[in-house]
Amino acid sequence: MHAVADSIELSFPSSRRNPPGDVAMWVFILAELTVFGLLFMIYGVARMKHVALFNAMQLTLDRSAGAVNTVLLVTASWCVARAVASIREEASVASARWLAAGILAGLGFLAVKVGEYAAKFDAGINLDTNLFYMFYLSLTFFHFMHVILGLVILAYVWRKTRRGGYTAADHHGMETGASYWHMVDLVWIVLFPLVYVMR
């Protein structure tokens, strides 16, 4: 029995038994994913009851902007992953640079989204326009606020990284921030096709 236990210990190092980052953050992430999941299900039910309206309104969205934002968020997540990989190799300067690149990509997402909102508001579209736009504005703005929070977290992590606050042996806080950012990215990867593309 001891031999089996030792074998399991070697196969699954203790550092990899738990998700990266803080457990409290993962509880928060799971709660947030649950909320988004419920909102997506409500959207799906509403869509089934008003297929013609939702299909027609989807065509008024800027899919190119949505696609650009998808690329920006995926790029940001890749940069954040590279930052974590760099700090594990004691490359704090490179890690900070990767974080800065991820933050810039996230800011690009916000800029594109603000442009989308401005165009809709200029056209007189708001939450009262119709059921589709009520969902579109509510869902995307809820996500928009999560992106802002994610960027605040990344900015804090970047600042600490520049000051040498993380090492290969102690970068728990960076992993925690990265985990939240990846959740923000994951939600958009579902939100974009659901609202912009699927018919």
C-alpha positions in Angstrom: 0.0 0.0 0.0 2.8 2.4 0.8 4.4 1.7 -2.5 1.2 2.6 -4.3 0.9 5.8 -2.3 4.4 6.7 -3.1 3.8 6.0 -6.8 0.7 8.3 -6.7 2.7 11.0 -4.9 5.4 10.9 -7.7 2.8 10.9 -10.5 0.8 13.9 -9.0 3.2 16.4 -7.4 1.6 18.2 -4.5 2.0 21.6 -6.3 -0.4 20.4 -9.0 -3.1 18.9 -6.8 -5.1 22.1 -6.6 -6.1 24.7 -9.2 -3.5 27.5 -9.6 -4.2 30.6 -7.4 -6.2 31.2 -4.3 -9.2 28.9 -3.4 -11.3 31.9 -2.5 -10.8 33.2 -6.1 -11.9 29.9 -7.5 -15.1 30.0 -5.4 -15.7 33.5 -6.8 -15.0 32.3 -10.3 -17.4 29.4 -10.0 -20.1 31.7 -8.6 -19.6 34.1 -11.5 -19.7 31.3 -14.1 -22.9 30.1 -12.5 -24.5 33.6 -12.9 -23.3 33.9 -16.5 -24.6 30.3 -17.2 -28.0 31.2 -15.9 -28.1 34.4 -17.9 -27.2 32.5 -21.0 -29.9 29.9 -20.4 -32.5 32.7 -20.0 -31.2 34.3 -23.2 -31.6 30.9 -24.9 -35.2 30.5 -23.8 -36.1 34.0 -24.9 -34.5 33.4 -28.2 -36.5 30.3 -28.8 -39.7 32.2 -28.2 -38.7 35.1 -30.5 -36.5 33.5 -33.1 -37.4 36.0 -35.9 -36.7 39.0 -33.8 -33.4 37.7 -32.5 -32.2 36.7 -36.0 -33.1 40.0 -37.5 -31.5 42.0 -34.7 -28.3 39.9 -34.8 -27.7 41.2 -38.3 -27.6 44.8 -36.9 -24.6 43.9 -34.7 -21.0 44.5 -35.8 -19.6 41.0 -36.0 -16.3 42.3 -37.2 -15.9 44.3 -33.9 -17.0 41.2 -32.0 -14.4 39.0 -33.8 -11.7 41.6 -33.2 -12.6 41.6 -29.5 -12.4 37.8 -29.4 -8.9 38.0 -30.9 -7.9 40.7 -28.3 -9.1 38.7 -25.3 -7.6 35.4 -26.5 -4.3 37.3 -27.1 -4.5 38.9 -23.6 -5.0 35.5 -22.0 -2.1 34.1 -24.0 0.1 37.0 -22.8 -1.0 36.4 -19.2 -0.2 32.7 -19.5 3.3 33.6 -20.8 3.7 36.0 -17.9 3.1 33.1 -15.4 5.4 30.8 -17.4 8.1 33.5 -17.3 7.9 34.0 -13.5 8.2 30.3 -13.0 11.6 30.6 -14.8 12.6 33.6 -12.6 12.3 35.9 -15.6 10.4 38.7 -13.8 11.3 41.4 -16.4 9.8 39.2 -19.2 6.8 38.4 -17.0 6.1 42.1 -16.4 6.3 42.7 -20.2 3.9 39.9 -20.9 1.5 41.3 -18.4 1.8 44.8 -19.9 1.0 43.3 -23.3 -2.0 41.5 -21.9 -3.3 44.7 -20.3 -2.9 46.6 -23.5 -4.9 43.9 -25.4 -7.6 44.1 -22.6 -7.7 47.9 -23.0 -8.1 47.4 -26.8 -11.2 45.2 -26.0 -12.7 48.0 -24.0 -12.0 50.6 -26.7 -13.7 48.5 -29.4 -16.6 47.8 -27.1 -17.1 51.4 -26.2 -17.1 52.2 -30.0 -19.9 49.6 -30.4 -21.9 51.0 -27.6 -21.5 54.6 -28.9 -22.7 53.5 -32.4 -25.8 51.9 -30.9 -26.6 54.8 -28.6 -26.2 57.2 -31.5 -28.7 55.2 -33.4 -31.2 55.6 -30.5 -30.8 52.0 -29.3 -31.1 51.3 -25.6 -32.5 48.7 -23.2 -36.1 49.6 -24.2 -35.6 49.1 -27.9 -36.6 45.5 -28.0 -36.1 42.2 -26.1 -32.9 41.3 -28.1 -31.2 44.6 -27.3 -32.2 44.3 -23.7 -30.3 41.1 -23.6 -27.4 42.3 -25.8 -26.7 45.4 -23.7 -27.2 43.7 -20.4 -25.1 40.7 -21.1 -22.2 42.5 -22.9 -22.1 45.3 -20.3 -22.1 42.8 -17.4 -19.1 41.2 -19.1 -17.6 44.6 -19.8 -17.5 45.3 -16.1 -15.8 42.0 -15.5 -13.1 43.0 -18.0 -12.5 46.2 -16.1 -12.2 44.3 -12.9 -9.8 41.9 -14.5 -7.7 44.7 -15.8 -7.5 46.3 -12.4 -6.3 43.0 -11.0 -3.7 42.5 -13.8 -2.5 46.1 -13.3 -1.9 45.3 -9.6 -0.1 42.1 -10.5 2.0 43.9 -13.1 3.0 46.6 -10.6 4.0 44.0 -8.0 5.9 42.0 -10.7 7.9 45.0 -11.7 8.9 45.5 -8.0 10.1 42.0 -7.8 7.2 40.8 -5.7 6.9 37.4 -7.3 9.4 34.6 -7.7 9.5 31.1 -9.1 8.9 29.8 -5.6 6.2 32.4 -4.7 3.9 33.6 -7.4 0.6 32.5 -5.9 -0.9 36.0 -6.3 -0.1 36.1 -10.0 -1.7 32.8 -10.6 -4.8 34.0 -8.8 -5.1 37.1 -11.0 -4.4 35.0 -14.1 -7.2 32.6 -13.2 -9.7 35.4 -13.0 -8.6 36.8 -16.3 -8.9 33.5 -18.0 -12.5 33.3 -16.7 -13.3 36.6 -18.3 -11.9 35.4 -21.6 -13.8 32.1 -21.3 -17.1 33.9 -20.8 -16.6 36.0 -23.9 -15.7 33.0 -26.0 -19.2 31.7 -25.2 -20.9 35.1 -25.3 -19.6 36.2 -28.7 -21.0 33.2 -30.8 -24.2 33.0 -28.6 -25.2 36.7 -29.2 -23.5 37.7 -32.4 -23.3 34.5 -34.5 -25.6 31.6 -33.6 -28.9 31.5 -35.5 
